Amino acid sequence: MNTLKKVLISGLALASLLMLPVARGTEENQATKLTFNQPVEIPGHVLPAGTYWFVVAGSIDRDLVQVFKADRTTLCATILTIDAERLRPTEHTALTFAQREATPSNAIVTWFYPGSNSGHEFVYPRSEARQLDRAKQETVVASAPGSFKTLVSGD
């Protein structure tokens, strides 16, 4: 009976070691749950206020970010990104918003996963990209993990 217990315990220990890479899957795909209290713009879409998941689409092609609704069953968009860099990482998610006077929603320009110096800069069509470059930009670090109050004029 003792041998059976030892085998079972060893088997459970081995199974838990095999599960460790799965537990780190969130860092691999950078899955981040974000809640916005106002509409926000991403390339080609305006997301109404609500909760969304931002996920890197694959481990090979790190330039694609997918945005899902809160339940992660509905894909809202697949977005092309380019690498973005920053000097110091933060312990919470950081987003840079561009505030344009002509539109009521702020556009997400960059997204940085917690603890990372490299992030994702969203690729907008050329005409919009020029507007975003000229627009007032502000980086917001989530005060609570994944929760944002998006910025608008007068806030």
Buried (B, 14 or more C-beta within 10 A) or exposed (E): EEEEEEEEEEEEEEEEEEEEEEEEEEEEBBBBBBBBEBBBBBBEEEBEEEBBBBBBBEEEEBBBBBBBBEEEEEEBBEBBBEEBEBEEBBEBBBBBBBBBEEBEBBBBBBBBBBEBEEBBBBBBEEEBBEBBEEBEBBEBEBEEEBBBEBBEEEE
